[in-house]
């Protein structure tokens, strides 16, 4: 039996005082089961939040990790301000753990090259001649450039690192059909396959949505929705808030903007108050993955104003609930949305135009149908077959 190691340095694991493990919406037990199906001896290295949490405070916000599925190796979060003073010692300890796990592994899956954790794993894979596969989920330059002032300094080196790493990788899996592949070509074996899992494509979802749209009247208050981190600038929610303000100046107030995701949303609230639209926004916070679909059924238009994405999971999931899509023209978004409803990043004038256009009954119904049909390309059974063939080729080589 081959030992499979997975490492990713983005998502953080939160541990309850009852010693239960929770992670954000990027991972759930369906994904862990998928990796486990490739090897019953499966270990994942993830970073751990320094704090311990009350069970009831995280149970309904994050996805529980079934430790019967995955053997977890938790390492310290070096990006947490609480431990920066001890960063060198922490890094040495983390390097030792990653080295040990890479040495024990037969195959290594590295998700999202560019952070300390994944770069360290890649270094040891090369040093010890371990077969590895890189999962490419986003654009390195944009991910840092729109993150912070320090990010702007690191963006070009990170971009070059990813290009170089992918070029020489023996295996690479991209979440896009072509967008990431064009930017980061690989000479090894490659696959373009989304990691989004869509199980339920019941036609009644579309029927129910369109029946609702059919009965809209002129006084109806449209609900816009975004699922994204709330406290990072590059997700772009503030530009939708500013677009609401522009619409209000035109006398158009039949809109409510709902946001879900981790974080406080304090900056968004502050901007909404400044522009006089705080009564038009609702920040609902973090929802467990299964509850996200229930929320999507309550909104009318899904809007993704991000400054960078790979292939946006949230858009695909919204389409699977027959939500019409308005989104920025970043990353692989063009592979998903109708080009008529793409807007330039941060352009509030274009957001206003797209939102107004989508309020047409015939257009919103057509876009709802288009979304649902597009989401069928992401059916679990179809993607699983394609993905499994590639991963088993990697595992069994």
ZISUL-V196092 format. One record per residue. RES is the residue in one letter. PSI is psi as a letter, one per 40 degrees, with the letter a starting at -180 (none if undefined). NEAR is the number of other C-alpha atoms within 10 Angstrom. Layout:
# ZISUL-V196092
RES&PSI&NEAR  RES&PSI&NEAR
This chain:
# ZISUL-V196092
X&h&8  X&h&15  X&h&18  X&h&24  X&h&25  X&h&25  X&h&24  X&h&23  X&e&21  X&c&17  X&i&15  X&i&19  X&h&24  X&h&23  X&h&21  X&i&18  X&e&12  X&e&10  X&f&11  X&i&16  X&h&21  X&i&24  X&i&21  X&a&20  X&e&21  X&d&15  X&i&16  X&i&19  X&d&15  X&d&11  X&d&14  X&d&18  X&d&17  X&d&14  X&d&23  X&d&17  X&d&14  X&d&18  X&h&19  X&e&15  X&g&17  X&h&22  X&i&23  X&h&20  X&h&20  X&i&22  X&i&24  X&h&23  X&i&19  X&d&17  X&i&10  X&i&13  X&i&17  X&h&11  X&d&16  X&e&9  X&e&10  X&e&20  X&d&17  X&e&15  X&d&20  X&i&23  X&h&23  X&i&21  X&h&18  X&h&16  X&e&12  X&e&8  X&d&19  X&h&19  X&h&15  X&h&19  X&h&16  X&h&16  X&i&23  X&i&18  X&h&24  X&e&22  X&e&13  X&h&12  X&d&9  X&d&12  X&e&15  X&d&13  X&d&10  X&f&10  X&d&17  X&d&12  X&d&12  X&d&17  X&d&18  X&d&10  X&d&14  X&d&21  X&d&18  X&d&13  X&d&16  X&d&22  X&d&17  X&d&12  X&d&23  X&d&27  X&d&16  X&d&14  X&i&19  X&d&17  X&i&24  X&h&25  X&h&26  X&h&23  X&h&20  X&g&21  X&i&29  X&d&21  X&i&13  X&d&15  X&d&26  X&d&23  X&d&19  X&d&19  X&d&25  X&d&24  X&d&13  X&d&19  X&d&20  X&d&12  X&d&10  X&e&11  X&f&12  X&h&17  X&h&18  X&i&25  X&h&25  X&h&22  X&h&21  X&h&23  X&e&20  X&i&22  X&h&23  X&d&26  X&d&20  X&d&20  X&d&20  X&d&21  X&d&19  X&e&20  X&d&18  X&i&14  X&d&10  X&d&11  X&d&16  X&d&16  X&d&12  X&e&15  X&d&19  X&d&15  X&d&14  X&d&20  X&d&21  X&d&15  X&d&16  X&d&21  X&d&17  X&d&14  X&d&19  X&d&23  X&d&16  X&e&13  X&h&20  X&d&17  X&i&22  X&h&27  X&h&25  X&i&23  X&e&23  X&i&24  X&d&15  X&d&14  X&d&21  X&d&21  X&d&19  X&d&9  X&d&12  X&g&20  X&i&19  X&h&20  X&e&12  X&a&13  X&h&14  X&i&19  X&h&18  X&h&18  X&h&17  X&i&22  X&e&22  X&h&20  X&h&17  X&h&18  X&d&12  X&h&12  X&f&18  X&h&11  X&d&12  X&d&10  X&d&16  X&d&23  X&d&14  X&d&14  X&d&20  X&d&20  X&d&11  X&d&12  X&d&18  X&d&13  X&e&9  X&i&14  X&i&9  X&e&7  X&e&8  X&i&11  X&h&13  X&h&17  X&h&17  X&i&25  X&i&28  X&h&28  X&h&26  X&i&23  X&h&20  X&d&25  X&f&17  X&h&15  X&d&17  X&e&24  X&e&21  X&e&24  X&d&28  X&d&22  X&d&21  X&d&25  X&d&25  X&d&23  X&d&23  X&d&29  X&d&23  X&d&19  X&d&19  X&d&16  X&d&10  X&e&9  X&e&9  X&h&12  X&e&17  X&f&15  X&i&17  X&h&20  X&h&24  X&h&19  X&h&22  X&i&20  X&i&22  X&i&19  X&i&14  X&d&15  X&e&21  X&d&12  X&d&15  X&d&23  X&d&19  X&d&13  X&d&16  X&d&21  X&d&15  X&d&12  X&e&16  X&f&15  X&f&21  X&d&19  X&e&11  X&e&18  X&i&21  X&h&15  X&h&19  X&e&15  X&a&18  X&h&24  X&i&22  X&i&19  X&d&17  X&d&11  X&e&12  X&d&18  X&d&15  X&d&11  X&d&17  X&d&23  X&e&15  X&e&14  X&i&21  X&d&24  X&h&24  X&h&24  X&h&27  X&h&27  X&f&29  X&i&24  X&e&21  X&i&27  X&i&23  X&c&21  X&h&28  X&h&24  X&d&18  X&d&20  X&d&25  X&d&27  X&d&21  X&d&28  X&d&27  X&e&28  X&e&30  X&f&32  X&h&33  X&i&28  X&h&29  X&h&26  X&i&25  X&i&26  X&f&22  X&i&23  X&b&20  X&e&21  X&d&25  X&e&16  X&e&16  X&d&19  X&i&23  X&h&16  X&d&14  X&e&9  X&f&22  X&i&22  X&i&22  X&i&15  X&h&19  X&e&20  X&g&15  X&d&21  X&d&15  X&d&17  X&d&27  X&d&18  X&d&14  X&d&18  X&d&22  X&d&12  X&d&14  X&e&20  X&e&18  X&h&13  X&d&15  X&d&13  X&d&13  X&d&21  X&d&23  X&d&14  X&d&22  X&d&27  X&d&21  X&d&20  X&d&26  X&d&24  X&d&17  X&d&17  X&d&21  X&d&17  X&e&14  X&f&22  X&h&16  X&d&16  X&d&12  X&d&11  X&d&17  X&d&17  X&d&10  X&d&13  X&d&19  X&d&15  X&d&10  X&d&17  X&d&18  X&d&13  X&d&11  X&d&20  X&d&19  X&e&11  X&none&8
